Amino acid sequence: TVRQSLDLVATLLAESDEATADMVAWHQIRREHMQRLRQKLADKFKPATANKILSCVRSVVRGCWKANLISRATCRTVVEIPNVSPNRAEELRVVSGEQIEALFAAAMNSTGQRANGGDGGPSPSPGCLRDAALLATLLGIGLRRTEAVELQLDDLRIEPHGGTTIRVFDSGCKCDRIIRPSDYVVQLIRDWIAIRGVKKGPLFLPVNKSGEIIHRHLTDQAVYDIIRRLAVRAKLPHITTRDLRRTYVAGLIASGRPMETVQQLAGYASWLTGSLYYRLTEVAASDRSESFAKFLPKRPQSAEASQQKEYGR
């Protein structure tokens, strides 16, 4: 990784695709070179990648100082060039209704279909149903990846009057929160459970290439990879699991929920965290499509108080 970074720096400094790190006189790099390099990296890469490359260059310059090739003052002027600051306004984004539809279309075609469906035609494979249910849960409940992995089948509670609640262990404040998901989200989860079975354990399970369901935990990375795969199939490679959670929070705010309610439903330690997404509510409020609205959780009901006590919150 360091070698690739330094080779890239060489091409930028020499303005030649043939340049390599071995051709650079690293002890001759000065502050003005570092400033130009920083600007080129900022224009070409995301802040995290640009800062990683700058860090590699700083390490080489420090090595030159330790080898008595440059003075300590010169080394300091070079390494003190600041990192590229992330543009938070560009990084914060929500998923639109059209993008949601594209993601679900990719989910239902992600791992093929089984023959001999209920109407004689093909039916969704276990992988398709799992991916659709996972996507709906992240969009309709706003789970973090860790919370999605830890979600158990027993956390799904069907109430006597027909409603459904989901208990989520909040990894942020180390307590449980109760959410009443929309009927659409509940239906997708039930479709997955119908083929998953009612065996106790994690709600979302791995599915191998043969369509066999394996009863063990998914990993955080597996959840990330599933959403990334769906996003690439939907030709939306920039969408991540965090964007789905932002969409959930922005939707809650756009629907007029008080910030205290948003804090509780999203599992924030402070309502000030959710308030940072107020700017995103313009996108959520302007998207009136059914694809967006049908994922919002239901309003609290009187029965929810008894559920909170039952779950021991």
Salt bridges, closest charged atoms under 4 A:
ASP7 OD2 - ARG3 NE 3.63
GLU15 OE2 - LYS40 NZ 3.48
ASP22 OD2 - ARG3 NH2 2.93
GLU91 OE1 - ARG88 NH1 2.87
GLU101 OE2 - LYS294 NZ 3.85
ASP131 OD1 - ARG130 NE 2.73
ASP131 OD2 - ARG229 NH2 3.05
GLU147 OE2 - ARG144 NH1 2.46
GLU147 OE1 - ARG177 NH2 3.16
ASP155 OD1 - ARG167 NH2 2.73
GLU159 OE1 - HIS161 NE2 2.23
GLU159 OE2 - ARG180 NH1 2.99
ASP170 OD1 - ARG144 NH1 3.13
ASP170 OD2 - ARG177 NH1 3.24
ASP183 OD1 - LYS298 NZ 2.78
ASP243 OD2 - ARG93 NE 2.98
ASP243 OD1 - ARG246 NH1 2.72
GLU310 OE2 - ARG157 NH1 2.59
